[in-house]
């Protein structure tokens, strides 16, 4: 068994970037995450949300809107948690040590969290069928960072085979809001299937810490027991319920993100970078001097995501406005 990865590099670490590049502009542009740069407008939050414990009625209202937004059935087990990251850390603790496959290259916390809890973890080719000895398979769909979307039929076949050995297919759909037709959420509740959804990326409110797990009622019970009471704060319940019910905002936002992603493509193509994939919340490109480009951009106050494991890769989040897009274009021209 490989040694557990105890520390990972993540996007969004502006504090470290400022320390490494003290001469950069004070006004940093963070392009290192896949978070929507145009957050959902916060509704009025009742004062009681701050000074009372979260109520069951408010929690159920949030879960009802989540089921509707994700297209899940009424009988689907659904858990609201303070962020998908916590669910990624918690799920491995619900299973005795076993063989786990992570379809990679992908979000590194999946491998790390299963390893840290004593599981034998193997990184496999994304489209490879699970090994007969594997009990848990983890797939990110669309994948981070290349945007790969594995076929629905293949995933459901895996869920069936894993369910037959009392196992689980975990599908991380953190970026599925921009490609809702690809979501397996309508299949949630199917034996051997668990779906994770992230609220903060699409709605641009990552600091709120809200995520969901969809699966069987039994899996819901086990996760909620592990989380304990009052897992989601009252203000988060209010904001999440309002955002998930605002279908007009979601539709307009998907269109705006797609337009901005296309404009980002034009800038990166002009700079001579090679397109590899992505979603409408981020783009993955390659260049022989990706590491140098990343450092030079940081010197100009532009933070992008590089990958030590893949030294040719750079991931770009969406610039928030025309000024930021032009600043990226000019910086790439100088690099």
MARMIRO-210468 format. One record per residue (C-alpha): residue number from 1; residue in one letter; chain; x, y, z. Coordinates in pm, 1 decimal. Each point is the difference from the previous one (the first is absolute). Layout:
N
+-----+----+----+----------+----------+----------+
|   i | aa | ch |        x |        y |        z |
+-----+----+----+----------+----------+----------+
| NUM |  a |  A |        X |        Y |        Z |
...
+-----+----+----+----------+----------+----------+
This chain:
335
+-----+----+----+----------+----------+----------+
|   i | aa | ch |        x |        y |        z |
+-----+----+----+----------+----------+----------+
|   1 |  x |  A |      0.0 |      0.0 |      0.0 |
|   2 |  x |  A |    134.7 |    341.5 |    -92.9 |
|   3 |  x |  A |     69.6 |    253.2 |    269.4 |
|   4 |  x |  A |   -292.8 |    229.7 |     75.9 |
|   5 |  x |  A |     26.7 |    351.1 |   -137.5 |
|   6 |  x |  A |    -21.1 |    225.7 |    303.1 |
|   7 |  x |  A |     14.9 |    336.9 |   -177.0 |
|   8 |  x |  A |   -124.4 |    109.4 |   -341.0 |
|   9 |  x |  A |     32.3 |    312.8 |   -208.4 |
|  10 |  x |  A |   -336.5 |    164.6 |    -64.8 |
|  11 |  x |  A |   -113.7 |    299.4 |   -197.4 |
|  12 |  x |  A |   -100.8 |    323.4 |    168.4 |
|  13 |  x |  A |    304.8 |     32.6 |    226.7 |
|  14 |  x |  A |     54.4 |    373.5 |    -46.2 |
|  15 |  x |  A |    178.0 |     34.0 |    334.2 |
|  16 |  x |  A |    284.0 |   -226.9 |   -112.5 |
|  17 |  x |  A |     13.4 |    170.6 |   -339.0 |
|  18 |  x |  A |     41.5 |    341.6 |    161.5 |
|  19 |  x |  A |    284.2 |   -131.8 |    215.9 |
|  20 |  x |  A |    177.9 |   -150.1 |   -301.6 |
|  21 |  x |  A |    -44.7 |    311.5 |   -213.2 |
|  22 |  x |  A |     12.3 |    306.0 |    228.1 |
|  23 |  x |  A |     67.4 |    226.1 |   -296.6 |
|  24 |  x |  A |   -319.7 |    -90.2 |   -183.0 |
|  25 |  x |  A |   -292.9 |    237.9 |    -30.0 |
|  26 |  x |  A |   -213.6 |     43.1 |    309.8 |
|  27 |  x |  A |   -311.9 |    -72.9 |   -205.2 |
|  28 |  x |  A |     36.9 |   -371.0 |    -64.8 |
|  29 |  x |  A |   -227.9 |   -182.9 |   -242.1 |
|  30 |  x |  A |    -59.4 |   -356.1 |    116.9 |
|  31 |  x |  A |    -45.5 |   -228.5 |   -301.7 |
|  32 |  x |  A |    113.6 |   -310.4 |    186.8 |
|  33 |  x |  A |   -344.2 |   -136.1 |     95.8 |
|  34 |  x |  A |   -314.7 |   -107.9 |   -179.8 |
|  35 |  x |  A |   -225.8 |    230.4 |    199.7 |
|  36 |  x |  A |   -254.1 |    217.6 |   -179.1 |
|  37 |  x |  A |    138.8 |    357.9 |      8.4 |
|  38 |  x |  A |   -355.4 |    144.2 |     13.2 |
|  39 |  x |  A |   -152.4 |   -122.6 |    328.8 |
|  40 |  x |  A |   -366.7 |    -38.2 |     69.1 |
|  41 |  x |  A |   -137.2 |    321.3 |    160.1 |
|  42 |  x |  A |    -50.7 |    -62.0 |    369.0 |
|  43 |  x |  A |   -360.1 |     24.0 |    122.3 |
|  44 |  x |  A |    -99.2 |    168.1 |    321.5 |
|  45 |  x |  A |     89.9 |   -228.6 |    288.7 |
|  46 |  x |  A |   -235.3 |      6.4 |    300.9 |
|  47 |  x |  A |    171.1 |     94.6 |    324.8 |
|  48 |  x |  A |   -120.4 |   -323.1 |    161.8 |
|  49 |  x |  A |    213.2 |   -199.8 |   -245.4 |
|  50 |  x |  A |    303.1 |    133.8 |    184.2 |
|  51 |  x |  A |   -107.1 |    -47.6 |    361.0 |
|  52 |  x |  A |   -211.6 |   -318.1 |    -15.4 |
|  53 |  x |  A |    105.2 |   -356.8 |    -73.1 |
|  54 |  x |  A |    -95.1 |   -107.4 |   -353.9 |
|  55 |  x |  A |   -357.5 |   -130.6 |    -10.1 |
|  56 |  x |  A |   -117.4 |   -327.6 |   -153.4 |
|  57 |  x |  A |   -260.6 |    176.3 |   -213.5 |
|  58 |  x |  A |    262.6 |    223.6 |   -162.1 |
|  59 |  x |  A |    222.9 |   -301.8 |    -63.1 |
|  60 |  x |  A |   -282.3 |   -193.3 |   -165.2 |
|  61 |  x |  A |    -82.9 |    302.0 |   -217.4 |
|  62 |  x |  A |    360.8 |     11.5 |   -121.2 |
|  63 |  x |  A |      2.0 |   -374.0 |    -72.2 |
|  64 |  x |  A |   -326.9 |     25.9 |   -192.3 |
|  65 |  x |  A |    141.6 |    274.7 |   -223.0 |
|  66 |  x |  A |    318.5 |   -201.7 |    -47.0 |
|  67 |  x |  A |   -196.9 |   -305.5 |   -114.2 |
|  68 |  x |  A |   -187.8 |    214.6 |   -251.1 |
|  69 |  x |  A |    312.4 |    182.4 |   -122.4 |
|  70 |  x |  A |    197.1 |   -321.9 |    -48.8 |
|  71 |  x |  A |   -292.2 |   -195.3 |   -145.3 |
|  72 |  x |  A |      0.7 |   -264.7 |    272.8 |
|  73 |  x |  A |   -309.6 |   -197.1 |     97.0 |
|  74 |  x |  A |   -193.2 |     58.1 |    320.0 |
|  75 |  x |  A |    107.3 |   -336.7 |    139.4 |
|  76 |  x |  A |    368.6 |     72.8 |    -56.5 |
|  77 |  x |  A |    216.5 |     21.9 |    308.0 |
|  78 |  x |  A |    148.8 |    350.4 |     14.1 |
|  79 |  x |  A |    240.8 |    145.6 |    255.3 |
|  80 |  x |  A |     92.9 |    367.0 |     39.0 |
|  81 |  x |  A |    348.0 |     56.6 |    140.1 |
|  82 |  x |  A |    233.3 |    295.0 |     69.6 |
|  83 |  x |  A |    188.0 |    -47.5 |   -327.0 |
|  84 |  x |  A |     67.7 |   -291.5 |   -233.7 |
|  85 |  x |  A |    355.5 |    -19.7 |    131.8 |
|  86 |  x |  A |   -134.3 |   -119.5 |    334.4 |
|  87 |  x |  A |   -200.5 |   -270.9 |   -176.6 |
|  88 |  x |  A |    312.3 |   -110.6 |   -186.9 |
|  89 |  x |  A |    177.4 |    -32.2 |    336.0 |
|  90 |  x |  A |   -293.4 |   -170.8 |    170.7 |
|  91 |  x |  A |    -96.7 |   -268.5 |   -254.1 |
|  92 |  x |  A |    320.1 |   -206.6 |     44.7 |
|  93 |  x |  A |    -73.4 |    -24.2 |    373.0 |
|  94 |  x |  A |   -328.0 |   -179.9 |    -68.2 |
|  95 |  x |  A |    171.0 |   -303.8 |   -152.0 |
|  96 |  x |  A |    241.5 |   -254.8 |    141.7 |
|  97 |  x |  A |    340.4 |     13.2 |   -174.3 |
|  98 |  x |  A |    -37.1 |   -136.1 |   -351.4 |
|  99 |  x |  A |    129.5 |     45.5 |   -354.6 |
| 100 |  x |  A |    -95.0 |    336.1 |   -151.6 |
| 101 |  x |  A |     51.1 |    118.3 |   -358.0 |
| 102 |  x |  A |     13.8 |    368.3 |    -89.9 |
| 103 |  x |  A |    -45.0 |     80.1 |   -367.3 |
| 104 |  x |  A |    287.0 |    239.3 |    -61.4 |
| 105 |  x |  A |    163.4 |    240.6 |    -57.3 |
| 106 |  x |  A |   -254.6 |    189.0 |    210.6 |
| 107 |  x |  A |    -68.6 |    197.9 |    318.2 |
| 108 |  x |  A |    270.5 |   -122.8 |    236.6 |
| 109 |  x |  A |   -205.8 |      7.4 |    321.3 |
| 110 |  x |  A |   -181.7 |   -318.4 |   -100.3 |
| 111 |  x |  A |    320.3 |   -203.6 |     -2.4 |
| 112 |  x |  A |    132.3 |    171.8 |    310.5 |
| 113 |  x |  A |   -310.1 |    -45.0 |    216.6 |
| 114 |  x |  A |    -49.3 |   -368.5 |    -80.5 |
| 115 |  x |  A |    369.7 |    -67.9 |     63.1 |
| 116 |  x |  A |      5.3 |    184.6 |    332.3 |
| 117 |  x |  A |   -275.2 |   -224.7 |    134.2 |
| 118 |  x |  A |    185.6 |   -321.8 |    -77.7 |
| 119 |  x |  A |   -140.5 |    -96.4 |   -339.2 |
| 120 |  x |  A |    209.9 |   -144.1 |   -281.3 |
| 121 |  x |  A |    -26.2 |    258.3 |   -277.5 |
| 122 |  x |  A |     83.0 |    -47.0 |   -367.4 |
| 123 |  x |  A |     -7.7 |    276.3 |   -263.0 |
| 124 |  x |  A |   -142.4 |   -153.3 |   -316.9 |
| 125 |  x |  A |    -68.4 |    101.6 |   -357.6 |
| 126 |  x |  A |   -336.9 |    178.6 |     -4.2 |
| 127 |  x |  A |   -178.9 |   -238.4 |   -238.7 |
| 128 |  x |  A |    138.2 |   -323.4 |    146.5 |
| 129 |  x |  A |   -252.5 |   -237.4 |    158.5 |
| 130 |  x |  A |     43.9 |    -49.1 |    375.6 |
| 131 |  x |  A |    225.0 |   -281.2 |    109.0 |
| 132 |  x |  A |   -196.4 |   -300.3 |    136.5 |
| 133 |  x |  A |    158.5 |     63.3 |    342.5 |
| 134 |  x |  A |   -101.0 |    365.8 |      8.4 |
| 135 |  x |  A |   -286.6 |     99.3 |    227.9 |
| 136 |  x |  A |      0.6 |    380.6 |    -44.4 |
| 137 |  x |  A |     49.0 |    191.8 |   -325.5 |
| 138 |  x |  A |     26.4 |    381.4 |     -5.8 |
| 139 |  x |  A |    -65.6 |    197.1 |   -318.3 |
| 140 |  x |  A |     -6.5 |    377.2 |    -49.4 |
| 141 |  x |  A |   -248.4 |     99.9 |   -273.3 |
| 142 |  x |  A |     63.2 |    239.5 |   -168.9 |
| 143 |  x |  A |    355.4 |    -75.4 |     99.7 |
| 144 |  x |  A |    221.5 |    258.7 |    161.4 |
| 145 |  x |  A |    217.3 |    120.6 |   -170.3 |
| 146 |  x |  A |    -63.3 |   -134.2 |   -355.1 |
| 147 |  x |  A |   -381.5 |      2.4 |     -6.4 |
| 148 |  x |  A |    -32.0 |   -364.4 |   -106.8 |
| 149 |  x |  A |   -357.3 |   -133.6 |     19.5 |
| 150 |  x |  A |    -10.5 |   -378.7 |     11.3 |
| 151 |  x |  A |   -304.7 |   -164.2 |   -165.0 |
| 152 |  x |  A |   -307.8 |    -37.3 |    217.9 |
| 153 |  x |  A |    -58.9 |   -364.9 |    -95.1 |
| 154 |  x |  A |    351.9 |    -97.4 |    102.6 |
| 155 |  x |  A |    -35.0 |    167.6 |    338.9 |
| 156 |  x |  A |   -332.8 |   -167.9 |     70.5 |
| 157 |  x |  A |    154.7 |   -334.5 |    -95.2 |
| 158 |  x |  A |    277.9 |     64.7 |    251.4 |
| 159 |  x |  A |   -254.3 |     93.3 |    267.4 |
| 160 |  x |  A |   -180.1 |   -330.5 |    -58.0 |
| 161 |  x |  A |    316.6 |   -208.5 |     22.5 |
| 162 |  x |  A |    118.3 |    182.3 |    313.1 |
| 163 |  x |  A |   -341.6 |    -29.2 |    166.2 |
| 164 |  x |  A |     17.2 |   -376.6 |    -53.3 |
| 165 |  x |  A |    308.2 |    -10.3 |    226.1 |
| 166 |  x |  A |   -150.7 |    245.9 |    254.0 |
| 167 |  x |  A |    212.5 |    277.5 |   -147.1 |
| 168 |  x |  A |    -55.2 |    352.2 |   -125.8 |
| 169 |  x |  A |     61.0 |    219.8 |   -303.6 |
| 170 |  x |  A |     67.6 |    354.9 |    121.0 |
| 171 |  x |  A |    -57.6 |    259.9 |   -274.2 |
| 172 |  x |  A |    129.9 |    347.6 |     80.5 |
| 173 |  x |  A |   -211.7 |    244.0 |   -203.1 |
| 174 |  x |  A |    154.2 |    317.8 |    137.6 |
| 175 |  x |  A |    -15.2 |    170.3 |   -341.6 |
| 176 |  x |  A |   -316.0 |   -157.0 |   -141.4 |
| 177 |  x |  A |   -207.8 |    317.2 |     36.5 |
| 178 |  x |  A |    146.6 |    131.7 |   -325.6 |
| 179 |  x |  A |    -81.3 |   -330.6 |   -173.6 |
| 180 |  x |  A |   -322.3 |   -109.3 |    172.5 |
| 181 |  x |  A |    -91.7 |   -255.1 |   -268.1 |
| 182 |  x |  A |    304.1 |   -206.5 |     99.8 |
| 183 |  x |  A |   -109.3 |    -37.4 |    362.7 |
| 184 |  x |  A |    -84.6 |   -338.6 |    147.7 |
| 185 |  x |  A |   -208.4 |    165.2 |    273.7 |
| 186 |  x |  A |   -327.1 |   -130.8 |   -153.3 |
| 187 |  x |  A |    145.2 |   -349.4 |     58.4 |
| 188 |  x |  A |     80.9 |     72.0 |    365.8 |
| 189 |  x |  A |   -138.4 |   -272.0 |    222.1 |
| 190 |  x |  A |    109.9 |   -269.2 |   -244.9 |
| 191 |  x |  A |    186.9 |   -275.6 |    187.1 |
| 192 |  x |  A |    373.3 |     56.8 |     22.1 |
| 193 |  x |  A |    -10.8 |    369.4 |    -96.9 |
| 194 |  x |  A |     94.1 |    312.6 |    198.6 |
| 195 |  x |  A |      9.0 |    344.3 |   -160.7 |
| 196 |  x |  A |    174.7 |    303.6 |    146.9 |
| 197 |  x |  A |   -106.6 |    351.3 |    -97.6 |
| 198 |  x |  A |    176.4 |    326.2 |     82.9 |
| 199 |  x |  A |   -202.6 |    317.6 |     51.4 |
| 200 |  x |  A |    274.9 |    261.0 |     22.7 |
| 201 |  x |  A |    165.0 |    -37.3 |   -341.3 |
| 202 |  x |  A |   -294.0 |     74.5 |   -229.7 |
| 203 |  x |  A |   -163.5 |    249.5 |    233.9 |
| 204 |  x |  A |    332.4 |    172.5 |     68.4 |
| 205 |  x |  A |    -40.9 |    -29.6 |    378.4 |
| 206 |  x |  A |    275.8 |   -243.1 |     92.8 |
| 207 |  x |  A |     46.4 |    169.7 |    337.7 |
| 208 |  x |  A |   -348.9 |   -110.6 |    103.1 |
| 209 |  x |  A |    109.3 |   -367.0 |     12.6 |
| 210 |  x |  A |   -299.9 |   -196.2 |   -124.4 |
| 211 |  x |  A |    -10.6 |   -334.5 |   -177.9 |
| 212 |  x |  A |   -230.7 |   -295.0 |    -49.1 |
| 213 |  x |  A |     19.3 |   -378.2 |    -16.9 |
| 214 |  x |  A |   -271.5 |   -188.3 |   -188.5 |
| 215 |  x |  A |    -46.0 |   -374.7 |     31.0 |
| 216 |  x |  A |   -206.1 |   -265.2 |    171.4 |
| 217 |  x |  A |   -199.8 |     84.3 |    314.8 |
| 218 |  x |  A |    230.8 |   -234.5 |    190.9 |
| 219 |  x |  A |    309.2 |    190.4 |   -114.9 |
| 220 |  x |  A |   -174.0 |    326.4 |     92.7 |
| 221 |  x |  A |    -62.7 |   -132.9 |    349.9 |
| 222 |  x |  A |    362.2 |   -104.9 |     46.8 |
| 223 |  x |  A |    137.8 |    333.1 |   -119.0 |
| 224 |  x |  A |   -241.3 |    208.0 |    207.5 |
| 225 |  x |  A |     81.7 |   -206.5 |    308.0 |
| 226 |  x |  A |    369.2 |     69.4 |    -56.1 |
| 227 |  x |  A |    -59.3 |    372.2 |    -57.2 |
| 228 |  x |  A |   -210.6 |     46.8 |    311.3 |
| 229 |  x |  A |   -260.2 |    274.0 |     60.0 |
| 230 |  x |  A |      7.9 |    356.5 |   -135.0 |
| 231 |  x |  A |    261.9 |    -79.8 |   -265.1 |
| 232 |  x |  A |   -110.5 |    283.2 |   -230.7 |
| 233 |  x |  A |    -20.9 |    353.5 |    149.5 |
| 234 |  x |  A |   -325.3 |    194.3 |     -6.9 |
| 235 |  x |  A |    122.8 |    278.0 |   -234.4 |
| 236 |  x |  A |    125.1 |   -265.3 |   -241.2 |
| 237 |  x |  A |   -342.0 |   -166.8 |      0.3 |
| 238 |  x |  A |   -167.5 |    328.6 |    -91.8 |
| 239 |  x |  A |    247.3 |     92.1 |   -276.2 |
| 240 |  x |  A |     14.7 |   -350.4 |   -145.6 |
| 241 |  x |  A |   -378.7 |    -33.6 |    -15.4 |
| 242 |  x |  A |    -35.0 |    334.8 |   -177.7 |
| 243 |  x |  A |    276.6 |    -71.6 |   -251.1 |
| 244 |  x |  A |   -110.2 |   -352.9 |    -89.5 |
| 245 |  x |  A |   -356.6 |    120.1 |    -61.2 |
| 246 |  x |  A |    106.9 |    285.9 |   -230.4 |
| 247 |  x |  A |    -19.6 |   -175.5 |   -336.6 |
| 248 |  x |  A |     19.0 |    322.5 |   -202.4 |
| 249 |  x |  A |    333.6 |     91.6 |    160.5 |
| 250 |  x |  A |    138.8 |   -346.4 |    -67.9 |
| 251 |  x |  A |   -101.4 |     11.4 |   -365.7 |
| 252 |  x |  A |    147.2 |    347.3 |    -56.9 |
| 253 |  x |  A |    316.6 |    -98.0 |    184.0 |
| 254 |  x |  A |     59.0 |   -312.2 |   -211.0 |
| 255 |  x |  A |    -23.3 |    213.2 |   -312.9 |
| 256 |  x |  A |    231.5 |    266.5 |    138.9 |
| 257 |  x |  A |    258.8 |   -256.2 |    111.3 |
| 258 |  x |  A |     -0.3 |   -165.7 |   -343.0 |
| 259 |  x |  A |     57.3 |    337.2 |   -169.2 |
| 260 |  x |  A |    282.7 |     92.8 |    237.0 |
| 261 |  x |  A |    164.1 |   -340.6 |    -42.8 |
| 262 |  x |  A |     -1.9 |     44.8 |   -378.3 |
| 263 |  x |  A |    164.3 |    340.9 |     34.7 |
| 264 |  x |  A |    263.4 |   -153.3 |    227.0 |
| 265 |  x |  A |     67.0 |   -266.1 |   -264.5 |
| 266 |  x |  A |     64.6 |    270.3 |   -257.8 |
| 267 |  x |  A |    258.9 |    167.7 |    224.9 |
| 268 |  x |  A |    178.1 |   -325.6 |     82.6 |
| 269 |  x |  A |      2.5 |   -120.6 |   -360.9 |
| 270 |  x |  A |    149.1 |    331.2 |   -108.7 |
| 271 |  x |  A |    273.5 |    -45.2 |    260.3 |
| 272 |  x |  A |     97.3 |   -332.6 |   -156.9 |
| 273 |  x |  A |   -128.7 |   -235.1 |    268.8 |
| 274 |  x |  A |   -143.3 |   -342.3 |    -86.3 |
| 275 |  x |  A |   -359.8 |    -71.7 |    101.5 |
| 276 |  x |  A |    -48.1 |   -321.6 |    197.9 |
| 277 |  x |  A |   -350.9 |     27.9 |    142.6 |
| 278 |  x |  A |   -194.0 |    139.1 |    292.4 |
| 279 |  x |  A |   -347.4 |    130.8 |     80.0 |
| 280 |  x |  A |   -165.5 |    340.6 |    -19.7 |
| 281 |  x |  A |    145.2 |     74.3 |    345.3 |
| 282 |  x |  A |    363.0 |    -75.0 |    -92.1 |
| 283 |  x |  A |    218.5 |    -87.0 |   -296.5 |
| 284 |  x |  A |    301.4 |   -232.2 |    -14.7 |
| 285 |  x |  A |    284.1 |     88.0 |   -237.4 |
| 286 |  x |  A |    351.9 |   -129.2 |    -61.9 |
| 287 |  x |  A |    333.3 |    160.1 |    -84.0 |
| 288 |  x |  A |    357.5 |   -124.7 |      9.8 |
| 289 |  x |  A |     89.5 |    290.1 |    231.7 |
| 290 |  x |  A |   -311.9 |    -11.6 |    215.6 |
| 291 |  x |  A |    193.6 |     35.6 |    325.7 |
| 292 |  x |  A |    181.7 |    307.5 |   -122.8 |
| 293 |  x |  A |   -323.7 |    151.4 |   -129.6 |
| 294 |  x |  A |   -167.9 |    -57.9 |    336.2 |
| 295 |  x |  A |    281.3 |    176.1 |    185.4 |
| 296 |  x |  A |     13.4 |    292.4 |   -242.4 |
| 297 |  x |  A |   -374.7 |     49.9 |     27.4 |
| 298 |  x |  A |     26.3 |     -6.9 |    378.6 |
| 299 |  x |  A |    264.4 |    271.5 |    -15.9 |
| 300 |  x |  A |   -269.5 |    210.1 |   -167.3 |
| 301 |  x |  A |   -264.9 |    -82.7 |    261.1 |
| 302 |  x |  A |   -177.8 |   -275.9 |   -195.3 |
| 303 |  x |  A |    -33.7 |   -333.0 |    178.6 |
| 304 |  x |  A |    -67.1 |   -310.3 |   -211.8 |
| 305 |  x |  A |     -0.1 |   -368.3 |     93.3 |
| 306 |  x |  A |    304.6 |   -208.0 |    -84.9 |
| 307 |  x |  A |     46.3 |   -372.9 |     62.2 |
| 308 |  x |  A |    330.6 |   -145.0 |    126.3 |
| 309 |  x |  A |   -113.9 |   -342.1 |   -122.7 |
| 310 |  x |  A |    -65.9 |    136.3 |   -351.5 |
| 311 |  x |  A |    261.5 |    271.8 |    -62.7 |
| 312 |  x |  A |   -143.8 |    100.2 |   -340.5 |
| 313 |  x |  A |   -346.1 |     76.6 |    136.7 |
| 314 |  x |  A |   -158.1 |    328.8 |    103.9 |
| 315 |  x |  A |   -359.1 |     43.3 |    113.3 |
| 316 |  x |  A |   -166.0 |    339.2 |    -38.5 |
| 317 |  x |  A |   -313.0 |    111.8 |    180.0 |
| 318 |  x |  A |   -220.9 |    268.6 |   -154.6 |
| 319 |  x |  A |    111.0 |    364.5 |     18.3 |
| 320 |  x |  A |   -280.3 |    196.8 |    166.6 |
| 321 |  x |  A |    -20.0 |    288.4 |   -248.8 |
| 322 |  x |  A |    141.3 |    153.3 |   -318.6 |
| 323 |  x |  A |    275.4 |    178.5 |    192.1 |
| 324 |  x |  A |    122.2 |   -325.0 |    153.9 |
| 325 |  x |  A |    -19.8 |   -178.7 |   -335.0 |
| 326 |  x |  A |    207.8 |    274.5 |   -162.5 |
| 327 |  x |  A |    251.0 |     -9.3 |    282.7 |
| 328 |  x |  A |     44.6 |   -375.5 |    -55.2 |
| 329 |  x |  A |     37.3 |     55.3 |   -374.1 |
| 330 |  x |  A |    266.5 |    268.2 |     48.8 |
| 331 |  x |  A |    186.6 |   -208.1 |    258.9 |
| 332 |  x |  A |      9.6 |   -301.4 |   -232.1 |
| 333 |  x |  A |    130.1 |    219.2 |   -278.6 |
| 334 |  x |  A |    290.4 |    112.6 |    222.2 |
| 335 |  x |  A |     69.3 |   -356.4 |    115.6 |
+-----+----+----+----------+----------+----------+
